[in-house]
């Protein structure tokens, strides 16, 4: 009897995982590529939004949606500061500092996604939010350099995203990673 109950639970649990991940991946695909939803898509999307479905997902940790190979899995970036040919990344001493840095990076990526969807023309004046993010970038870069002797007065800072090779490139043995600069600027440090 225990094996039958375990078997039923296993089928339910794996079925939940499969349905949730497939529907979330499909939903992300539709949103990202601006496709139209079908009646079947709508039905499955309503199913995974049911309170009992979401409660089980939260209790088991299966609510996360798509996995590593899902469409548009959001990357996160990081700040690199440069002074005198040396590069520095911020090293935080507390968990709170790490959490705030992580939140800042998430805000940056969300804003970039928002700007991309708005399709603003280049050269448009900066919004208050973008000015705030730039200030945060300068602050994190200054923090990365806090214990370093500065060579010269100019600091270069940037927000970068790590671009990983595609599965096809990795299969061919090409595993070069590259840094994509999202935002770069320089500023003068006053002593």
C-alpha positions as CSV (number, residue, x, y, z in Angstrom):
1,X,0.0,0.0,0.0
2,X,2.9,2.4,0.8
3,X,4.4,1.8,-2.6
4,X,1.1,2.6,-4.3
5,X,0.7,5.8,-2.4
6,X,4.3,6.7,-3.1
7,X,3.8,5.9,-6.8
8,X,0.7,8.1,-7.0
9,X,2.5,11.0,-5.2
10,X,5.5,10.6,-7.5
11,X,3.4,10.7,-10.6
12,X,1.5,13.8,-9.2
13,X,4.7,15.5,-8.2
14,X,6.6,14.9,-11.5
15,X,3.4,15.8,-13.5
16,X,3.1,19.1,-11.5
17,X,6.8,19.9,-12.3
18,X,6.4,19.1,-16.0
19,X,3.1,21.0,-16.4
20,X,4.3,24.0,-14.5
21,X,7.6,24.2,-16.4
22,X,6.2,23.7,-19.8
23,X,3.4,26.2,-19.3
24,X,5.7,28.8,-17.8
25,X,8.3,28.3,-20.7
26,X,5.5,28.6,-23.2
27,X,4.1,31.7,-21.6
28,X,7.5,33.3,-21.5
29,X,8.1,32.4,-25.2
30,X,4.7,34.0,-26.2
31,X,5.5,37.1,-24.2
32,X,9.1,37.5,-25.4
33,X,8.4,36.9,-29.1
34,X,5.0,38.7,-28.9
35,X,3.1,35.8,-30.2
36,X,-0.7,35.3,-29.9
37,X,-2.0,32.8,-27.3
38,X,-4.2,30.0,-28.3
39,X,-7.3,28.8,-26.4
40,X,-5.2,25.8,-25.1
41,X,-2.5,28.2,-23.9
42,X,-5.1,30.2,-22.0
43,X,-6.6,27.1,-20.4
44,X,-3.2,25.9,-19.2
45,X,-2.2,29.4,-17.9
46,X,-5.5,29.6,-15.9
47,X,-4.8,26.1,-14.5
48,X,-1.4,27.0,-13.1
49,X,-2.8,30.2,-11.6
50,X,-5.4,28.3,-9.5
51,X,-4.9,28.9,-5.7
52,X,-4.5,25.1,-5.0
53,X,-1.9,24.8,-7.8
54,X,0.1,27.8,-6.6
55,X,-0.2,26.6,-2.9
56,X,1.3,23.2,-3.8
57,X,4.1,25.0,-5.8
58,X,5.0,27.2,-3.0
59,X,5.0,24.4,-0.4
60,X,7.2,22.2,-2.5
61,X,9.4,24.9,-4.1
62,X,8.3,23.9,-7.6
63,X,6.7,27.3,-8.4
64,X,9.8,28.7,-9.9
65,X,8.6,28.2,-13.5
66,X,11.1,27.7,-16.2
67,X,14.5,26.1,-15.7
68,X,18.0,26.7,-17.0
69,X,17.1,26.2,-20.7
70,X,13.9,28.3,-20.6
71,X,13.4,31.2,-23.1
72,X,14.7,34.6,-22.0
73,X,16.1,33.3,-18.7
74,X,17.1,36.6,-17.3
75,X,20.8,37.2,-16.8
76,X,22.2,39.5,-14.2
77,X,25.1,41.9,-14.5
78,X,27.9,43.1,-12.3
79,X,29.9,46.3,-11.8
80,X,33.6,46.5,-12.7
81,X,35.7,49.5,-11.8
82,X,39.1,50.3,-13.4
83,X,41.8,52.6,-12.3
84,X,45.4,52.7,-13.6
85,X,44.9,49.6,-15.7
86,X,43.7,47.5,-12.7
87,X,40.2,46.1,-12.6
88,X,38.2,45.8,-9.4
89,X,34.9,44.3,-8.4
90,X,33.0,45.1,-5.2
91,X,33.6,42.8,-2.3
92,X,31.1,43.2,0.4
93,X,31.7,42.4,4.1
94,X,28.1,41.7,5.1
95,X,25.2,39.8,3.8
96,X,23.1,42.9,3.8
97,X,25.6,44.6,1.4
98,X,25.5,41.5,-0.9
99,X,21.7,41.6,-0.8
100,X,21.6,45.3,-1.6
101,X,24.1,44.8,-4.5
102,X,21.9,42.0,-5.8
103,X,18.8,44.1,-5.7
104,X,20.6,46.9,-7.5
105,X,21.7,44.6,-10.3
106,X,18.1,43.3,-10.6
107,X,16.8,46.9,-10.9
108,X,19.4,47.6,-13.6
109,X,18.3,44.6,-15.7
110,X,14.6,45.3,-15.2
111,X,15.1,48.9,-16.3
112,X,17.1,47.8,-19.4
113,X,14.3,45.4,-20.3
114,X,11.7,48.2,-19.8
115,X,13.8,50.7,-22.0
116,X,14.1,48.0,-24.7
117,X,10.4,47.4,-24.8
118,X,9.7,51.2,-24.9
119,X,12.0,51.5,-27.9
120,X,13.2,55.0,-26.9
121,X,15.2,56.8,-29.5
122,X,18.9,57.3,-28.7
123,X,19.8,60.6,-27.3
124,X,16.6,61.1,-25.3
125,X,17.2,62.8,-22.0
126,X,17.7,60.5,-19.0
127,X,14.8,59.7,-16.8
128,X,15.0,60.1,-13.1
129,X,15.2,56.3,-12.7
130,X,18.2,56.1,-15.1
131,X,19.9,58.9,-13.2
132,X,19.4,57.0,-10.0
133,X,20.8,53.8,-11.5
134,X,23.8,55.8,-12.8
135,X,24.4,57.1,-9.3
136,X,24.2,53.6,-7.9
137,X,26.7,52.5,-10.5
138,X,29.1,55.2,-9.4
139,X,28.6,54.4,-5.8
140,X,29.3,50.7,-6.3
141,X,32.4,51.5,-8.4
142,X,33.6,53.8,-5.6
143,X,33.0,51.1,-3.1
144,X,35.0,48.6,-5.2
145,X,37.9,51.0,-5.0
146,X,37.5,52.0,-1.3
147,X,40.7,50.3,-0.1
148,X,42.8,50.6,-3.2
149,X,45.4,53.3,-3.9
150,X,44.2,55.3,-6.8
151,X,46.6,55.9,-9.8
152,X,45.5,59.1,-11.4
153,X,42.2,60.9,-11.1
154,X,40.1,59.0,-13.6
155,X,38.0,56.0,-12.8
156,X,36.3,53.9,-15.5
157,X,33.3,52.0,-14.4
158,X,30.8,49.8,-16.2
159,X,27.9,47.5,-15.8
160,X,28.5,44.2,-17.6
161,X,26.6,41.1,-18.5
162,X,28.4,37.8,-18.9
163,X,27.7,36.3,-22.3
164,X,28.1,32.5,-22.3
165,X,28.6,30.4,-25.3
166,X,25.6,28.7,-26.9
167,X,25.1,25.0,-26.5
168,X,26.2,24.5,-30.2
169,X,29.5,26.4,-29.5
170,X,30.1,24.5,-26.3
171,X,29.6,21.2,-28.2
172,X,32.1,22.3,-30.8
173,X,34.6,23.0,-28.0
174,X,34.3,26.8,-28.1
175,X,33.8,27.9,-24.5
176,X,34.9,31.5,-24.6
177,X,32.9,33.8,-22.3
178,X,32.8,37.5,-23.0
179,X,31.7,40.5,-21.1
180,X,29.0,42.6,-22.8
181,X,29.2,46.2,-21.6
182,X,25.7,47.5,-20.9
183,X,26.8,50.9,-19.6
184,X,30.3,52.4,-19.3
185,X,31.5,55.8,-18.2
186,X,34.4,57.5,-16.6
187,X,34.5,60.1,-13.9
188,X,37.1,62.1,-12.0
189,X,37.8,61.3,-8.4
190,X,38.5,64.2,-6.1
191,X,41.0,63.5,-3.3
